[in-house]
Amino acid sequence: MIAKETTHIATYRDGQRHRFTSPLASRLFPLQLAALLSITLLSVGGCSTVRYLSPRNVRENPLTAPLRLIDRSGPKISDRTWNTLRRYGLQQGYDDDAAVCLLKIQQTIRENRDPELIHSLAELSYVEGKKAESAGRESDALAHFGVTLTNSYAFLFSDELSQTRNHYDPQFRATCDLYNESLEDTLRLLCKESHLKPGQTYRVKANDQEFVIQTQMRGKWSSDEFDHYEFVSDYEIQTLRSKHTTFGLGVPMIAVRKSKNKGDTREKYYPEGLSYAVTAMMRCTTPPLEETGGVNTCVLEFFDPLQANQVKLADHWVPLETDLTTPLAFFLDTPKFRERNHETQGLINPADASIKRGVYMLEPYDPNRIPVLMVHGLWSSPRTWMDMFNDLRSFAEIRERYQFWFYLYPSGQPFWISATQLRSDLQDLRKTFDPLNQDSTMDQMVLVGHSMGGLVSRMQTIDSGDDFWGIVSDQPKEKLLGEEAQRMKLVSTLYFHPNQSVKRVITIGTPHRGSRFANDMTRWLARKVIKLPQITTAMGESLVDTNPNYFRDTELLTMANAIDSLAPESPIFPVMLRAKYAPDVKYHNIIGVLSDPTLLQKKAGRGDGVVSYQSASMEDTESELVVDADHTKIHMTGQAIFEVRRILLEHLQEIDASDRIALNESTPTTDADRIGQQQMDQLQSDERKNTATITR
């Protein structure tokens, strides 16, 4: 089938319009909200069965085919290595006794530092190591992998070979693979015996070989941060649309985080079972073993690929082999994550779901990176952001400057209650990680909200004045009677100020004027299905009983749920549209418009099948992008993700430009000051260059 194409137009505040085409997105969703709510009655009992990865039957290994590792007749060395043995008269010796042949090769290398022969030794040792491993001779296997590791390292970095190494020769990449896979096999054997603990030094004796291995962390983690390690080569991605890897040296691993002291208030922001991407790298001694007393000294380092994509080995900048996606999928596939992201519970039982409410981080908090908070919509959870998070993080310029957070909240309650809770949760987070308000990046926060999450996000930037109170009563709040805690809770929901930390908001498929699917039928059904928190309804009923004839619409306090709050006739939408927004906040909009909607989708009007374009569009936005996608998938499309990337880069440009202006305003006037400033500028320029080299 040939995919049709549709035209999208992005309009920016400067009046420019950008036209492009892309394949039409799936048109299977959305079903009418009433039908969806009916389905919840059947799905209450179980968690999602979405799987993000599956174990491989055979680990991924680029040497499997060239060395025939899993063939019945294998493993075997390559034809090129056979030719090298033949050229040195060693072929017959290998057939007769591989161990003796390896010793002869090592002796020949001492006399003739031929890169071909060094590669052959590394390959031969690896093949013999796999044979020993298969036979259960783990000590022999470890010794062979050690020979492969040290000789492949020498091939890649020895100064003696600098004139003869050919980076364009496929053998160079084959040697990289030998280094990586022998290191992985070594680590697997160490992990098997629970020897792999960063921060410690080990002596490993294998036959006549001895290795001293020093382990060090090269990230923001402590040496006891992780519970255990997994290997990404054991798993295959299932659900996430893209797998983001880089090629180089090292072993991509999954580091499963330990559960720390619950008395640490920061711990509640890190989900249980969280796993990070780690790349293991081994530095080996390159001098002949006679000069090191016959001991191979190695340093095993664990790098954070989010901070560094290149490392310096033997005076060479070397790209790391990395995998950012598989460790993410590993965490998403844990039972704890699935339990926490039970979307149906969040919709129909907000009381129980509120226990799990909060901001969650999937990376260590970094005071030098700007937070991007992603807020899900109705009947959803943070898992809906994983494709966007995975893709955005793959861009070096994004991950260098941004950290991504996710907000989980009970989506069955009215969105203005969720907005109040988010306002409070962000205040608590700031007090926890930056109690002195010293982290300037915290004041450049970006919110990204999908559907109802866009309304929750927008409300973080509104000054309520008296307008929101006027929705429920025409009498002053001072005359409200009742328990103080109840009165304060209601007042704080309707009286609020902008969050000064938020500087940009991106709304995606957001019903700024409500949705037609929140109609009489769906609202009636929602009230039958959604169980509002008893404490909330009891509070509303208590205040209504204590204050007769005080409130305009008592249902807003006692019965309203998320579906009610999204109805086009909801009184909150006109108030939000005319509200006073923070003047220094910028807004962006991404809207779905289906070019070929179904009959059911047409009932929502021209739009994404749930939210009409008329409801989603706003006049105060810096940019608006129209994408051919339905409501449930719009934020997962490549166009939307790339647009969010563009906006984040624009945000950085404006921040950096402001920093330069501030610097220019304090430019020194004397000659001595100017010379000092020039020297400082040069130092900062050099630092930026070094940083770019390390992280890109």
N, C-alpha and C positions, 0 to 999 in steps of 0.2 A: 504494500500500500504506500502511496506517495503522500506524505504529510502536506496538508494545505499550509499556506502561509497567510499571516495576517499582518496588518500594519499597526505599529504602536507609535504614539506621539508623546514625547516628553516635552512639557512646557515649563520653562523656568521664569523666574520673576523678571529677568531682563528682557523678556519678550521673545527669546529664541525658542524655536520649536525644532525638535530633533525627531526624525522619522526613521524607523527601522522595522524589519520584518523578522518573524520567528515562527516555528511550528506552533500550531494550535495546541493548547493544553487539553488535558482530559476533561470530558464533559459529563462524567458520571455523577458528580456531586453538584449542588447539594440536594438532598431530598427535602421535602417540606418539613419544617421544624416539628410539626405535630407528629409526623411519622417517626422522626428521630427520637422524640421524647417517648413515644410508645415503645420503641425498641429498648429503651433503658430499663423498662420493667422486666425484660428478659435477660438483661446483662448485668444486673446489680451484683450478682454473686461472684463474678470472676474478675481477675486482673487481666490486663492485656497479654496476649500471647505473642506479641511482636518479638522476634529474635533479631538481634543486631549483628551477631556473628555466630559461626559454627566451627567446631574443631575440624581440622584437616586430618584425613587418614594418614597422609604422609606430609611431613613438614615441607614448607617451601624452601627450596635450595637450588640456586642457579647452577650448581655443579652436578645436579642429578643427571641431566642428559649427557653432557660432555664426558663425564666419568662413569656413566652407566651405573650409578649407585644402587638402583633398585632392580636392575636386570638380574636374571637368574645366573648369567655368566659373569656378572660384575661383582664388585667395582673393578674398573680397569683404567689404566693411564691413557692419556690422549695420544693420537698418532704423532703429534708434534714432539711430545716427550719421548716416544719410541725412537723417533729419528735422532734426537739429541743423544740418547743412550747409544744408538748405533754409531754415531759420529765419534764418540769417545770410547768405543769398544766395550761398552758396559751392558749391552742388551742381553747377551748370553748369561752374564752374571746375575742379572735380575731374575731370569727364568729359573736359575739354579737355586739361588738363595737371596731373597729380597733384603734381608738384614745385612748380609755381607756387602751387597751391592750399594746399599745406602751408606755404609762406612767408606767404601771406595769413592763414592761421589763426593762425600764430605772432604776426603783427602785430596781429591782432584780440584775441588773448589779452592782449597787453601793455596794450591799452586797456580790456579787459573781462575780468576774472578770473572767467569763468563755468565752474563745474566741468564742465558738459555739454560745453563746447568743449574744455576741457583733456583730458577723456576721449576726445573725438573725435580730437584730434590724436594721442594715444597709440595709438589703434586704427588710424587711417589709416597712421601710420608703421610699425606692425607689419605690416600687410597689404603695404605697399610693400616692407618689408624681406624678407618671405617671397618676394615676386615676384623681387626682386633676387637672393636666395640661390638660387632655382630656376634663374635665368638664369646663375648662375656669377659674378655681380658681388658678390664678398664684401665689398669695401670699401664699396660702396653699402649692402649689407645691414647691415653693422656700424654705419654712420652712422644708418640708420633705427632699428635696435634701440636705439641710444643715445638717440635722441629719445623713443622709447617709454618707456625706462627712467626718464629724468629727469622726464618729464611725468607718468607714473603715480605716481612717488614724490612729486611736487609735489601731485598730486590727493589722495594719502593723508595727507600730513603738513604741507602748507603752512598756516601760521597764518592766512593770508588767507581760507582756505576753511573755517575751523573752524566758522563759523556756518551755512554752506550745505551742508556734507557731510552726507549721510544714510546712516548705516551700515545702515539697513534696506532701502535701495534695492538691487536686484540689480546695479545698475551698480557699486556699491562693490566687490562680490566680483569682478565682471568686470574692474575696474581692478586688483585684486590679481592676477588671472590674467595680465593684460597685463604687470604688473611681473615676475611669476615667469617667464613664458615668454620675454619679451625678455631677461631676465637669463640664462636657460638658453641661448638662441640665441647670446648674446654669449660665454658661457663655452665653448660648443661651437666657435666660431670661434677663440677664444684657444687652446683645447686642441689644435685642429687644427694650429696653428703652434707648438705646444709653448711657449706663452707663460705658461701657468698654473703659476706657482711661488710659493707663499706665502712672504712675507718680502721680496719685491721690489716695486719700483715701476715702472710701465710708462706710457709715453706712446703712446697709440693715436690715429693720425690717420686719419680717414675722411672723404674729400671735404673739406668746409669745416668739419667738426667735429673738435675735439680733446678727448681724454679723458685725464686723469691718474688712473691706477688704482693705489692702494696696496693691497697684499695683506697680511693679518694672520691668524694663527691664534688662535682663541679657545677652545682646549681644552688638554689636558695634553700635546699633541703638540709636537714641535719643528718648525721650518719645513721641515726636510729629512726629515720622517718618512715621507713617502709617495712611492711610485714613480710612480704615475699615478692619474688619476681616471676613473670611469665614471659614467654618468647612470642613475639608477634607472628613468627613464621608458622606457629601451630594453629593459627586461626584464619578464617576467611570471612570477609565482610559480607553481611546479608542485606541490611536495610538501608544504611546510609548510601547516598547516591554516588559519592565520590570517595576515593581513597587517596589521601595526600601523602606522598613519600618524596624523599630526595635520595639521590644515589651518591655514594662515596665510601668511606670506611667506617666500620663500627657495626655493632649489633643492636638493632632496634628492639627494645624490651618494654614490657608493661610492669611498672612498679606499683604494687598495690599498697596503698597508704594504711598505716596503723591507726587504730582508734586511740586517740590520746586522752589525756586527763579531762574528764567532763567538767571539771571545775574551771577550765579555761573557757572564758566566754566566747572566744573566737571559734571554738570547735563547732558550735551550732550552725555555722555558715558552710561547713564542709560536710557533704553527705557521707554517710557510712559506706565503706567499701570503695571510696574514690580511688581511681588509678591514674597515674601520670605517664606520659611518654618519656622514655629514657633511652639514651644511646650509650652502650658500653664500648670503650676504646682501650686498647692495650698498647702501651709504649714499651718497646723491647730494647735490650742492649744490642748495639750493632757491632762492637769490637769483637774480635775472635775470642772464643771462650777461654783460651789460655791466659788472656789478659785479665779475665774476671774470675780466675780461680776455678773455672769449670762450672760456674753458677750463672744461670740466666736470670738477670734482674729485670722485672717487669713492673710497670705501674698500671693498674686497672682503674680507669676513671669512668665516672658516670656523669654524662652531660645532659643538660636540659635543652632539647632542640628548640624550645620556644625562645631561649635566650641566645643560643649559639648554633649556627649551622656550619661553622668552620672552626677548626682548631689548628694550632701550630704544632707540627711534628717534625723533629729534626730539621728545623729552619724552613719547613715547607708548610704553606697554608693548605690544609686538606679539608674538603667537604665531608660532612658527616652523613652517614646513611641513616635516614630518619623515617619514622612513620608516626604521624600525628593522629591518624584516624583509628587504627586498631585499638590502642589503649582507651580511646573514648568509647568505642563500641563495646569493649570489654566491661567497662563500668555500666554502660546503658543496659547491658544484658544481665546484670546482677538482680537477684530477687528483691533486694532492698530498694533499688531504683524503681523497679516496676511497681512495688507497693506504694512508694511515695508518689508516683505519677499515675495514680488511678483516677483518670479523668471523670469517670461516671460517678464515683463517690464525691468528687469535688462539686459536681453539678447537683445531684439529688440529695446529698447529705452534707451540707456545708458545715454543720456543727462538728461532725467527726473529722472532716477534712481540714478544719481550721487548726488542728493540732500540728499539722505538718506545714502550716503556712510560714513563709519567710523568704528571705533572699539567700540564694545558694551560689557558691563559687566552685567551679571545677578546676581552678588553678590557684596557687598560693597568692594571697593578696600582695599586690605590688604598688607601693606608694608612688612609683614613677610612671605608671601607666593609667590612662584615662578609663574610668569605668563606662561600660556599655551595658545597661540593664534591659533585658528582654522580658516583656510582659505578655503572657499568653491570653487567649480570649475565652469565650464561653465553651464549656465542655472540652477543655483542653488542659495542657500542662506544659512544663518546660521542654518536654521531649519534642514538642512541635517545632522548636528552634534548632534542633541538632544539625540539620542539613545546612542551615545558614551559618551556624557557629562553626561547623567543620570547614566550610568553604572560606569564610572570612579569615579564619585563623591560618589558612594556607598561604595567605599573602604576607610576606615578610614585613612590608611597610605598615600593615595593620597590627600584627601581633607584637611588633616592636613598641607600639605606642598605646595599645588598648588592651584592657582586660575585660572579659565578658562575665556578667552575672545574670542570674535568672530568678524571676519572682514567681513563687507558687502561692496561689490563693484559692479559696473556695469559690468557684465560678458560678455557683447557684445563687449567691446573694446579690443584691443590687450593687451595681458597679461603683456607686458613690461610697458605699461602705468599704469596698476593697480599696478605693482611692485613699480613704482615711487611714486604713491600716497600713498601706504602703508608705504613706507620709510618716507614720510613726516608726515603721520598720527601718526606713532609711536614716532616721534620726538616731536610732539605737545602733545601727551599723557604724555610723560616723563616730559615735562615742566609743565604740569598741576598738576600732582600728586607727582612728585619728582623733583622740580625745582633745588634743590641743589645737585642732584645725590647722595643722602645719602642711598637710599634703595638698598642694595646689591643684593636683590632677582631680581631686575629689570635687572641685568646684567647676569642672568642665564636663560634667556627666552628660551622657547621651541616653535617652530612653527610646526604645523601639517597641511599639505595641501593635499586636495583631488583633483585629476585630474589636471586641469589648476591651481588650487590653490597651488599645489606643485611647479609649475614653479614660481609663484609669491613669494612663500616662499623662494625658492632657491636663487632667485635674491637678497634677502636681505643680502646675505653672500658673494657676489661677488665684487671684485675690478675690475671695468670696464677697467682700463687702456685706451688705444686708440682703443681697438678692437671693441667696440660697435659703436663708432663713424665711424669706418671704414666700417660698414654695409651700411651707407647712403651716405658717401662721402670719397673721397681720398684726399680732401683738408683740411687744418687746420681749426679748428673752429673759429680762429681769423679772417678769411677772410669772415665769414658769415655776410651778410648784412641783414638789416631789423630792425623792431621795437625791442627795447631792451627786452621788456617783452617776445616777441615771441622767440627771440634768446635764452634767458636765459631758457625758458621752454624746448626748444628742447635740449639744452646742458645738462640740469639737468636730462633729460630722458636717455641720452646716456653716461654721465660721472657720476660715483657714487662710493662710498666706502662701505665696509661692515658695517652693523649695529653692533656695538660692544656689544650690549645687547643680541644678539642672540647667543646661545651656542649649540643648537641642532635643527636639522630639520628632521621631519618625513614626507616622501612623500608616498602617497597612490594612486595607479593607475595613476601615473603621466606620461604623454607622453614626456619624456626627449628628444626624437628625433622626436616628432610629431606623428600624427595619420593618418592612411590611409583614414579615413572617412572625413578628410579635403581635399577633392579632387576637381577637376574642377567643378563638378556639384554642390556640396554642397557650394563651395565658391561663385559660381555665384548666387545661391539661397540666400545665406546669405547676399550678397550685395543688393539684392532686398528687403530683409526683415529688416535687422538691420539698424537703423537710428543712425549713428554716431553723436556725439555732433557737432553742427554747428560751435561752437567756435574752435573745434579741426581741422575740415576739412578746415575751413577758414584760420586758422593759417598756416596749411600745404601748402595750395594753395598760400597764400601770400608770404611765404618764397621761394617757388619754382619759382614764377613769378619774385621775386626780385633777385634771384640767378640762372640765366640760366646756364645750363651745370655744375652746382655745385654738384648736387646729383646723385648718382648712379641709384636709383630706386625711382622715385617720388611717386609711388603708396603706398609705405610704409608710406608716410607722409599725403597722401590725401584720400586714399580709404581703407586701411587695417583695418579689424575688427578682432574679436576674432578667427573666423574660419580661416581667412588668416594666423593669427599668429601661428596656430597649424598645418599648412601643413608641411609634412616632408621636403619639399624643402625650407622652410622658412630659410633665411640666418642667423637667430638668433641662431638656434640650434647648428651649429658647433662652433660658438663663445662661447656659454654658456658651451659647453663640454670642451673646452680648456682654459676657463677663469681661472683666479687666485682666488681661494676661500680663505676665512679667515682660517688661519691654526689651530685655536683653536675650530673650529666648527665641530661637529660630525653629520653624516648623517645616516639615517635608511630608509629602503624601504619596503613597503608592496605591493605586486603585485598580481593581479588576473589572474589565468589561468584556463579556463573552461575545464573540462575533457570531456564534452559532448556538444560542442557548436552547435548552429543551423547553417544552411547553410549561413545565413546572417552574423552571428557572425564570421564564419570562414574567411570571406573576410578581416577582420582586422588582420589576422595572429594568430598564437598561442598566446593567451592572454585572456583578459577579455571581448572580443567582441567589444571593441572600441580601446583599446590601446594594442599593441602587447607586449609580454614579452621582445622582443629585444629592443623596445623603452623605456620600463619602467625600465629595469635593469640598474644599475650604478655600476662602479667598486670602487668608493670611499666610499661606505657605510660600516658602522660598522656591519650591519646585514641586511638580506633580508629574508622576509617571503613570501611564495607563498601560496595563498588561492584560493580554488575553489569557485569563486564568479564572477558575472558579474560586469561591470564597475560602474553601478549606485548604487550597494548595497555593494561593497567590504568593505567600511569603517563602515558599520553597522553590519558586521558579528561579532560573538563572538570571533573568532580567531583574527581578526584585533584589536578589542577593548582590548583584553587581551594582545596582543603584545605591544600596545601603553602603557598599564599599566606597562609591564615589562621594557620598555625603560625608562619610567618616574622614576621607582624605581632605575634603573641603573644610571640615571642622579643624583639622590639623593645620591647614594653611592659614586660616584666620587666627588661630592661637599663636602660631609661630610669627606671623606678621605683627601681632600685638606685642609679642616679646621684643621684636626688633625695634618697634617704635619706642617702647619703654627704654630700651638700651640707648637709642639715639638721643632721647630727651636728656639723658644724663651723660652725654658725650663730653669728655674733658676739654678744656679750652687752652691749657698751657702746653708748650712743646713737650715737656717732660711727661705730662699726663697723656698726651697723644701717643708718644712712643710706648708708654706702658700699656695703653689701650690696644695698640697694634700688636704688641706681643701677646696680650691676652686673647685677642681675636685669632691669632695664629694658633695658639694652644688649643682653643676651642675648635678651630677648623681641623687640626690634626686629630683631636679626640673624636670628632664626628666621623672622620675617615676611618679611624681604627675601629670604631663601633660598627660602622657599616660593613667593614671587612669581616668582622667576627660574626655578625648576626645574619648576614645575607648569604 
